[in-house]
Amino acid sequence: MQAKITYRFSAKLWKDKGKGGWVFVSLPKDISKEIKETLGWQEEGWGRMKVIASIQKVEWDTAIWFDKKQGIYLLPIKAEIRNSNKLTLDQFIEVSISI
């Protein structure tokens, strides 16, 4: 079993303007840079990296995606997760991801 590295941060929920209207939190630049430099080899297609995410008491298997334009990773937050935690757009939340 491989040891996991855990990152904790605060971020604001935001909605993509694109067709699907996905909701994300952006990982901070310093954390994104560290992940890219030390764990980037784990990326799959399109800059996708598997993680375990946690918000409040909810934990789930998901992935972060590298946004080349911004130079940061994005964590999508599904409606199920937002609803179970009563999260709203533009709310700052505490997030934990383990890689």
C-alpha positions as CSV (number, residue, x, y, z in Angstrom):
1,M,0.0,0.0,0.0
2,Q,1.4,3.4,-1.0
3,A,1.4,6.2,1.5
4,K,-0.8,9.1,0.6
5,I,0.1,12.8,0.7
6,T,-2.6,15.0,2.0
7,Y,-3.2,18.7,1.2
8,R,-5.6,20.9,3.1
9,F,-6.8,24.3,1.8
10,S,-9.6,26.8,1.7
11,A,-11.2,27.7,-1.6
12,K,-14.3,29.3,-3.1
13,L,-16.9,27.3,-5.0
14,W,-17.3,28.6,-8.6
15,K,-19.2,27.6,-11.6
16,D,-17.7,27.2,-15.1
17,K,-19.3,29.3,-17.8
18,G,-19.2,26.4,-20.2
19,K,-22.1,24.3,-21.5
20,G,-22.1,21.8,-18.7
21,G,-21.9,24.4,-15.9
22,W,-19.5,22.2,-13.8
23,V,-18.8,23.5,-10.2
24,F,-15.2,23.5,-9.0
25,V,-12.8,24.7,-6.4
26,S,-9.3,25.8,-7.6
27,L,-6.3,24.4,-5.8
28,P,-3.9,27.2,-4.6
29,K,-1.0,27.9,-7.0
30,D,1.6,26.8,-4.5
31,I,-0.1,23.4,-3.8
32,S,-0.7,22.9,-7.6
33,K,2.9,23.6,-8.3
34,E,4.1,21.1,-5.7
35,I,1.7,18.4,-6.9
36,K,2.7,19.0,-10.5
37,E,6.5,18.8,-9.7
38,T,6.4,15.9,-7.3
39,L,3.4,13.8,-8.3
40,G,2.7,14.9,-11.9
41,W,4.0,11.5,-13.1
42,Q,0.6,10.1,-11.8
43,E,-1.4,12.1,-14.3
44,E,-3.5,10.2,-16.8
45,G,-4.9,11.7,-20.0
46,W,-5.8,15.4,-20.1
47,G,-4.0,16.2,-16.8
48,R,-6.3,14.0,-14.7
49,M,-5.0,12.7,-11.4
50,K,-6.9,10.4,-9.1
51,V,-7.4,11.7,-5.5
52,I,-9.5,11.2,-2.4
53,A,-11.3,14.4,-1.6
54,S,-13.0,15.4,1.7
55,I,-15.3,18.3,2.6
56,Q,-16.7,18.4,6.1
57,K,-17.5,14.8,6.9
58,V,-18.0,13.7,3.3
59,E,-15.1,11.8,1.6
60,W,-15.2,10.5,-2.0
61,D,-12.9,9.1,-4.8
62,T,-12.6,11.6,-7.6
63,A,-9.9,13.4,-9.7
64,I,-8.3,16.8,-10.0
65,W,-7.6,18.2,-13.5
66,F,-4.7,20.4,-14.5
67,D,-5.7,23.7,-16.1
68,K,-2.8,24.7,-18.3
69,K,-4.2,28.2,-18.8
70,Q,-4.2,29.0,-15.1
71,G,-1.4,26.6,-14.1
72,I,-3.5,25.1,-11.3
73,Y,-5.5,22.0,-10.6
74,L,-9.2,22.1,-10.4
75,L,-11.4,19.8,-8.2
76,P,-14.9,19.3,-9.5
77,I,-17.6,19.3,-6.8
78,K,-20.6,17.2,-7.9
79,A,-24.2,18.3,-7.0
80,E,-24.5,15.3,-4.6
81,I,-21.5,16.5,-2.6
82,R,-22.7,20.1,-2.6
83,N,-26.2,19.1,-1.6
84,S,-25.1,16.8,1.2
85,N,-22.9,19.6,2.7
86,K,-25.4,22.4,1.9
87,L,-22.7,24.2,-0.1
88,T,-23.5,27.3,-2.3
89,L,-21.6,29.0,-5.1
90,D,-19.0,31.6,-4.0
91,Q,-18.9,30.0,-0.5
92,F,-15.4,29.4,0.9
93,I,-14.9,25.8,2.0
94,E,-12.2,23.8,3.7
95,V,-11.1,21.0,1.4
96,S,-8.7,18.1,1.9
97,I,-7.3,15.9,-0.9
98,S,-5.1,12.9,-0.6
99,I,-3.0,11.6,-3.5
